[in-house]
Amino acid sequence: MAFIQEHLGTLIVIINTILSLVIVFRERKDTVHTWAWLLVLTFLPIVGFVMYIFLGKGITKERIFDLKMQSKLGLNIEIEEQQRALQRGLYPRPQTGQVEPKQLIYMLTVFESSLYTSNNALTLFTDGGKKFAALLADIANAQDHIHLEYYIYRSDALGKKVRAALVAAAKRGVKVRVLLDAWGSTQVNRRFFEPLIAQGGSVEFFFPLFVPYLNPRMNYRNHRKIVVIDGVIGYTGGFNVGDEYLGGVDKFGYWRDNHLRIEGDAVYSLQNRFLMDWNSQHKNEVTYQQRYFPANENPGKRAVQIVCSGPDDSHEQIKLTYLKMINLAKKEILIQTPYYIPDVSIHEALKSALLSGVKVRLQIPNKPDHLLVYWATYSFSAELLEYGGIIETYEAGFIHAKTMVIDGGIASVGSANIDMRSFQLDFEVNTIIYDREFAEQIRAAFLEDSKQSQLLTPELYRQRGWVIKFKEGIARLISPLL
């Protein structure tokens, strides 16, 4: 005991060194993440490793999803046919105006196995009240099944209202399945959903917590928002379930987001994603049934691909999608994101676009919901000012939309922010829309938001005080971990 007390400092250094080597050689994260975690271990020995166990340990090698599940769910034949056609040079021709979509479609279809569909009807929601009014109406009309997946589900007034609608559907004989992220939805539990379960509904939590707020995989979150009704209607985008998304929380004020209602074959991709996520929890697994993929009667003409990403994948699909869109732009790139903490590739691509004469407009919130994340966003965004970027801070409330529009012809709406968490740590889903008319709707909404935003100028940015500069410095230093 005396020996341990005498050499305690040396033992801590040795243990800390061994743990550091584990991070460098076993996990083999990218260089930025490796150095960030080594910095934490250096200044917080032992404690830093505990933090690493809960916030940094990789899960790439774990079998989260059954890799054969997609074929079981019936989309592999269509995807393989599209892949062969593209490899023979047979490309679809969506109405994207002056934007040439061939390379993006090829990448998402051939390498990401994303089904390309062209018969979709789309509705854009920018207001939470309207989105949830439409969703509740569709739930009330459901006949066969409702599949609902959210990152955040609150036990507040809206959460109870949605629960009541699901209970009423279950009473009618509709099969209801609810999948929620365990970290994001800590306000609710199976007891909250007991009225639904009593009517035959099923509720599961993604990566359930061993004890409240504690799980070795808590850093990996299911950030997707997906609802599929009867296999013919789909919802996806940025809104979660909670009163703040209706503008009912004073801290945020009006909540500005983007969400889509989809009818058409793109719903198959949302259905497939939900069922894979559901089955990943290995409880009450669902096998392929035709009822989940009913024939659609060509409700629209919009061309769409659904792209998903997560820490279980070997590369960052949504980040690559954003990169490709940036590189395709010739005139204009519009971006809305609550968090702009890009990796080097995205940040440099936007700088390169600006230096090439492409107009880049970025809208971010004027207030934080996560302090360090906000100041990192502010700092990275301001850096684009040096290259001629237009940075706006939304002043009418909190902007949570995750949107990119290039040259008014191709748009992305989804759950993924432009930050390393969305690219590497969270399970995300974005909708890529190849349609000039609909992209212009999203662009028009962006321009309306500009009227309620303040322009961040180089002069205004230089006037910030030393406290803000200090916050930015700390936030930039640990940005790979945010």
C-alpha positions in Angstrom: 0.0 0.0 0.0 2.9 2.4 0.9 4.5 1.6 -2.5 1.3 2.5 -4.3 0.9 5.7 -2.4 4.5 6.6 -3.1 4.3 5.9 -6.8 0.7 6.9 -7.4 1.6 9.7 -9.8 3.8 7.4 -11.9 1.2 4.7 -12.0 -1.4 7.2 -13.3 1.0 8.4 -16.0 1.6 4.8 -17.1 -2.1 3.8 -17.1 -2.9 7.0 -18.9 -0.2 6.3 -21.5 -1.5 2.8 -22.1 -5.1 4.1 -22.5 -3.9 6.8 -24.9 -2.2 4.1 -27.1 -5.5 2.2 -27.1 -7.1 5.2 -28.7 -4.3 5.8 -31.2 -3.7 2.3 -32.4 -6.8 0.3 -31.7 -9.7 2.7 -32.5 -7.7 4.4 -35.4 -10.0 7.4 -35.5 -9.1 10.2 -37.9 -6.2 12.5 -36.8 -8.4 15.4 -35.6 -10.4 13.2 -33.3 -7.4 11.3 -32.1 -5.6 14.5 -31.0 -8.7 15.9 -29.4 -9.1 12.8 -27.2 -5.4 12.8 -26.4 -5.7 16.4 -25.3 -8.6 15.3 -23.0 -6.6 12.4 -21.6 -3.6 14.6 -21.0 -5.4 17.2 -19.0 -7.9 14.9 -17.4 -6.0 11.6 -16.7 -8.3 8.6 -15.8 -11.3 10.8 -15.8 -10.7 11.5 -19.5 -10.7 7.8 -20.2 -14.1 7.4 -18.4 -15.3 10.2 -20.7 -13.9 8.4 -23.7 -15.7 5.1 -22.8 -19.1 7.0 -22.8 -18.5 9.6 -25.4 -15.8 8.4 -27.8 -15.6 4.7 -28.1 -16.3 3.6 -31.7 -19.0 1.2 -32.7 -18.1 0.7 -36.4 -17.2 -3.0 -35.9 -20.4 -3.8 -34.0 -23.2 -5.6 -35.9 -25.9 -3.0 -35.3 -27.8 -3.8 -38.4 -28.3 -7.1 -40.2 -26.6 -6.3 -43.5 -28.9 -8.7 -45.3 -32.0 -7.0 -44.0 -32.4 -4.7 -47.0 -32.8 -7.7 -49.3 -35.3 -9.2 -47.0 -37.3 -6.0 -47.1 -37.6 -6.1 -50.9 -35.7 -3.1 -52.3 -32.5 -4.9 -53.5 -33.9 -5.9 -56.9 -35.0 -2.4 -57.8 -31.7 -0.9 -56.6 -29.6 -3.4 -58.5 -31.5 -2.7 -61.7 -30.9 1.0 -61.3 -27.2 0.4 -60.6 -26.8 -1.7 -63.8 -28.6 0.9 -65.8 -26.4 3.7 -64.6 -23.3 1.7 -65.2 -24.4 1.3 -68.8 -24.8 5.1 -69.1 -28.6 5.2 -68.8 -29.4 8.2 -66.7 -32.7 9.6 -65.6 -33.4 13.2 -66.5 -35.1 15.0 -63.6 -36.2 18.6 -64.0 -33.3 20.3 -62.2 -32.9 23.4 -64.4 -29.3 24.2 -65.1 -27.9 21.8 -62.5 -26.5 18.6 -63.9 -27.5 15.8 -61.4 -25.9 12.8 -63.1 -22.9 12.4 -60.9 -24.9 12.8 -57.7 -27.5 10.3 -58.8 -24.7 7.9 -59.8 -22.9 8.2 -56.4 -26.1 7.8 -54.3 -27.4 4.8 -56.4 -24.2 2.9 -57.2 -22.3 3.4 -54.0 -24.9 4.2 -51.4 -27.7 1.9 -52.7 -30.2 4.7 -52.5 -33.4 4.0 -54.5 -34.1 6.8 -57.1 -37.8 7.5 -57.5 -39.6 10.0 -59.7 -43.3 9.7 -58.9 -43.4 11.6 -55.6 -45.8 14.3 -54.3 -44.1 16.5 -51.8 -45.3 19.0 -49.2 -42.9 21.4 -47.4 -43.7 22.4 -43.9 -41.8 25.3 -42.3 -44.1 25.6 -39.3 -44.5 23.1 -36.5 -48.2 23.7 -36.0 -49.0 23.0 -39.7 -46.8 19.9 -39.8 -48.3 18.3 -36.7 -51.9 19.2 -37.8 -51.2 17.3 -41.1 -49.5 14.4 -39.3 -52.4 14.0 -36.8 -54.9 14.0 -39.6 -53.0 11.3 -41.4 -52.7 9.3 -38.2 -56.5 9.6 -37.8 -57.0 8.2 -41.3 -54.5 5.3 -41.0 -55.9 1.9 -41.9 -53.1 -0.7 -41.6 -50.0 0.5 -39.7 -48.2 3.5 -38.3 -44.4 3.5 -37.9 -43.1 6.4 -35.9 -39.4 7.2 -35.2 -38.1 10.3 -33.5 -35.0 11.5 -31.7 -36.8 13.6 -29.2 -40.3 12.8 -27.8 -41.4 14.9 -24.9 -44.1 14.2 -22.3 -45.6 17.6 -22.7 -48.9 18.7 -24.3 -47.9 17.8 -27.9 -46.4 14.5 -26.8 -49.7 13.6 -25.1 -51.7 14.7 -28.1 -49.7 12.5 -30.5 -49.9 9.6 -28.0 -53.7 10.0 -27.9 -53.9 9.9 -31.7 -51.8 6.7 -31.8 -53.9 5.1 -29.1 -57.1 5.9 -31.1 -55.5 4.3 -34.2 -54.5 1.2 -32.3 -58.1 0.9 -31.0 -59.3 0.8 -34.6 -57.0 -2.1 -35.3 -54.0 -0.2 -36.8 -50.6 -1.7 -35.9 -48.6 1.1 -34.2 -44.8 0.8 -33.7 -42.9 3.6 -32.0 -39.1 3.8 -32.0 -37.4 6.5 -30.0 -33.8 7.4 -29.2 -33.2 6.6 -25.6 -31.0 9.6 -25.0 -33.1 12.2 -26.8 -36.4 10.9 -25.3 -35.5 10.6 -21.6 -38.8 12.4 -20.7 -40.8 9.4 -21.8 -40.7 5.7 -21.0 -42.8 2.6 -21.4 -45.1 3.7 -18.6 -45.9 6.9 -20.5 -46.9 4.8 -23.5 -48.8 2.2 -21.4 -52.2 3.4 -22.9 -50.8 2.6 -26.4 -49.2 -0.7 -25.3 -52.5 -1.8 -23.7 -54.1 -1.4 -27.2 -51.5 -3.6 -28.9 -49.0 -0.9 -29.8 -45.3 -1.6 -29.6 -42.7 0.8 -28.2 -38.9 0.4 -28.3 -35.9 2.6 -27.4 -32.8 2.8 -29.6 -29.7 2.0 -27.5 -31.6 1.9 -24.2 -29.9 3.4 -21.2 -28.7 1.1 -18.4 -29.5 3.8 -15.9 -30.8 7.3 -16.6 -28.3 9.3 -18.7 -25.7 6.5 -18.6 -24.8 4.2 -21.5 -21.4 3.4 -23.1 -23.1 4.1 -26.5 -24.8 7.3 -25.4 -22.7 9.3 -27.8 -24.2 7.5 -30.8 -27.8 8.8 -31.2 -30.6 8.0 -33.5 -31.3 11.5 -34.8 -33.7 10.4 -37.5 -37.3 11.6 -37.8 -39.4 9.2 -39.8 -43.1 8.5 -39.8 -44.6 6.0 -42.3 -48.4 5.5 -42.5 -49.9 2.5 -44.4 -46.7 2.4 -46.6 -48.1 5.3 -48.7 -47.4 8.4 -46.7 -44.1 9.4 -45.2 -42.8 12.3 -43.0 -39.2 13.2 -42.5 -37.2 16.3 -41.7 -36.1 18.3 -38.7 -39.2 18.5 -36.3 -39.2 16.4 -33.2 -42.2 15.9 -30.9 -42.4 18.6 -28.2 -44.0 21.9 -27.4 -40.8 23.9 -28.4 -41.4 22.7 -32.0 -44.7 24.6 -31.9 -43.0 27.7 -30.6 -44.3 27.0 -27.1 -41.1 27.5 -25.2 -40.0 31.0 -24.3 -36.3 30.2 -24.5 -36.4 29.6 -28.2 -39.5 31.6 -29.3 -40.7 30.7 -32.8 -39.2 27.4 -34.0 -38.2 27.5 -37.7 -37.7 24.1 -39.2 -38.2 22.2 -42.5 -40.1 19.0 -42.8 -41.5 17.0 -45.7 -44.7 15.0 -46.3 -44.0 12.4 -49.1 -46.4 10.3 -51.2 -44.9 8.0 -53.8 -42.2 5.4 -54.1 -39.7 7.3 -51.9 -41.9 6.2 -49.0 -40.5 2.7 -49.6 -37.0 3.9 -48.6 -38.3 5.5 -45.4 -40.2 2.3 -44.6 -37.1 0.2 -45.3 -35.1 2.5 -43.0 -37.6 2.4 -40.2 -37.8 -1.4 -40.3 -34.0 -1.8 -40.3 -33.8 0.6 -37.3 -36.6 -1.3 -35.6 -35.1 -4.7 -36.2 -31.7 -3.5 -35.0 -33.0 -3.6 -31.5 -33.6 -7.3 -31.9 -37.0 -7.3 -30.3 -40.2 -8.2 -32.1 -38.4 -8.2 -35.5 -40.5 -7.5 -38.6 -40.0 -9.5 -41.7 -40.9 -8.4 -45.3 -44.6 -8.2 -46.0 -46.3 -6.7 -49.0 -48.5 -4.6 -46.8 -45.5 -2.5 -45.9 -44.8 -1.7 -49.5 -48.1 -1.3 -51.3 -48.4 -0.2 -54.9 -48.5 3.6 -55.3 -50.7 5.2 -57.9 -48.2 7.7 -59.2 -49.3 10.6 -56.9 -46.7 13.1 -58.2 -43.8 13.9 -60.4 -40.9 14.9 -58.1 -37.7 12.9 -58.2 -36.2 12.0 -54.8 -33.5 9.9 -53.2 -33.4 9.1 -49.5 -29.8 9.0 -48.1 -28.9 7.6 -44.7 -25.7 7.6 -42.6 -24.5 6.5 -39.2 -21.5 5.4 -37.2 -22.1 1.8 -38.3 -21.2 2.7 -41.9 -17.7 2.6 -43.4 -17.9 6.1 -44.8 -19.9 9.3 -44.3 -22.7 9.2 -46.9 -24.5 12.4 -46.0 -21.2 14.3 -45.7 -20.2 13.1 -49.2 -23.7 14.1 -50.5 -23.2 17.6 -49.1 -19.7 17.8 -50.6 -20.9 16.6 -54.0 -23.7 19.2 -54.0 -21.3 22.0 -53.1 -19.0 20.9 -55.9 -21.9 20.8 -58.5 -23.0 24.3 -57.7 -22.1 26.9 -60.4 -24.0 30.0 -59.1 -25.5 29.7 -55.6 -25.4 27.6 -52.5 -28.0 28.2 -49.8 -27.5 26.6 -46.4 -29.6 26.6 -43.2 -28.2 24.8 -40.2 -28.4 25.3 -36.4 -24.9 23.9 -36.1 -22.0 24.7 -38.5 -19.0 22.8 -37.2 -17.7 21.4 -40.4 -14.7 19.1 -41.0 -11.9 20.4 -43.2 -13.4 18.9 -46.4 -16.7 20.8 -46.1 -15.2 24.0 -44.9 -12.6 24.1 -47.7 -15.2 23.1 -50.3 -17.3 26.1 -49.4 -14.2 28.4 -49.5 -13.3 27.0 -52.9 -16.8 27.6 -54.1 -16.6 31.2 -52.9 -13.3 31.7 -54.6 -14.8 30.3 -57.8 -17.5 32.9 -57.9 -20.3 30.8 -56.4 -22.5 32.8 -54.0 -22.7 31.1 -50.6 -25.4 32.2 -48.1 -25.4 30.6 -44.7 -28.2 31.1 -42.1 -27.5 30.1 -38.4 -29.4 30.9 -35.2 -29.0 34.1 -33.3 -29.2 32.2 -29.9 -27.7 29.0 -28.6 -29.4 25.8 -27.5 -26.0 24.4 -26.7 -23.5 27.1 -25.7 -20.2 25.6 -26.9 -21.8 24.4 -30.1 -23.2 27.8 -30.8 -19.8 29.6 -30.4 -18.1 27.1 -32.6 -20.8 27.6 -35.2 -20.3 31.4 -34.9 -16.6 31.1 -35.3 -16.5 28.7 -38.3 -19.3 30.7 -40.0 -17.5 34.0 -39.6 -14.4 32.5 -41.2 -16.3 32.3 -44.5 -16.7 36.1 -44.4 -13.1 36.4 -45.4 -13.9 34.6 -48.7 -17.0 36.6 -49.5 -19.6 34.4 -47.8 -23.0 35.9 -46.7 -23.7 34.9 -43.1 -27.1 35.7 -41.5 -28.3 35.1 -38.0 -32.0 34.3 -37.8 -33.7 36.8 -35.4 -37.3 35.7 -35.3 -36.8 32.7 -33.1 -34.6 29.6 -33.3 -33.7 28.2 -36.7 -33.4 24.4 -36.7 -33.7 23.6 -40.4 -31.1 21.5 -42.0 -31.3 22.6 -45.7 -29.1 23.0 -48.7 -30.2 24.2 -52.1 -27.8 24.5 -55.1 -28.6 26.7 -58.1 -32.3 26.5 -57.4 -32.4 22.9 -58.9 -31.4 20.3 -56.3 -32.2 20.5 -52.6 -31.5 18.5 -49.4 -33.9 18.5 -46.4 -33.3 16.2 -43.5 -32.1 15.6 -40.0 -28.3 16.1 -40.6 -26.6 19.2 -39.4 -23.3 20.4 -41.0 -21.2 19.2 -38.1 -19.0 16.2 -37.3 -21.6 14.8 -34.9 -24.1 14.4 -37.8 -21.4 13.1 -40.2 -19.7 10.5 -37.8 -21.7 9.9 -34.6 -25.4 10.1 -35.3 -27.8 8.1 -37.3 -29.3 10.5 -39.9 -31.6 10.6 -42.9 -31.8 13.3 -45.6 -34.1 13.6 -48.6 -32.4 14.7 -51.9 -34.9 16.4 -54.2 -34.2 16.7 -57.9 -36.8 19.2 -59.0 -36.5 22.9 -59.9 -40.0 23.8 -58.9 -39.8 22.3 -55.5 -36.3 23.5 -54.9 -37.6 27.0 -55.7 -40.2 26.6 -52.9 -37.5 25.8 -50.4 -35.4 28.7 -51.8 -38.3 31.1 -51.4 -38.7 30.0 -47.8 -35.0 30.7 -47.3 -35.4 34.2 -48.7 -38.3 34.9 -46.4 -36.2 33.9 -43.5 -33.5 36.3 -44.7 -36.0 39.2 -44.2 -36.0 38.2 -40.5 -32.3 37.8 -40.2 -29.3 40.1 -39.4 -26.3 40.2 -41.7 -23.1 39.3 -40.0 -20.5 41.6 -41.4 -16.7 41.5 -40.9 -16.9 44.8 -39.0 -19.6 43.5 -36.7 -17.7 40.3 -36.1 -14.5 42.2 -35.2 -16.4 44.2 -32.6 -17.1 41.1 -30.4 -15.7 41.3 -26.9 -12.9 39.3 -25.3 -15.4 37.0 -23.5 -16.9 35.9 -26.9 -13.4 35.4 -28.3 -12.5 33.2 -25.3 -15.7 31.2 -25.8 -14.9 30.8 -29.5 -11.4 29.7 -28.8 -12.5 27.0 -26.3 -15.3 25.8 -28.7 -12.9 25.6 -31.6 -10.4 23.6 -29.6 -12.9 20.9 -28.6 -15.0 21.1 -31.8 -14.1 17.6 -32.9 -15.8 16.3 -29.8 -19.0 18.4 -29.9 
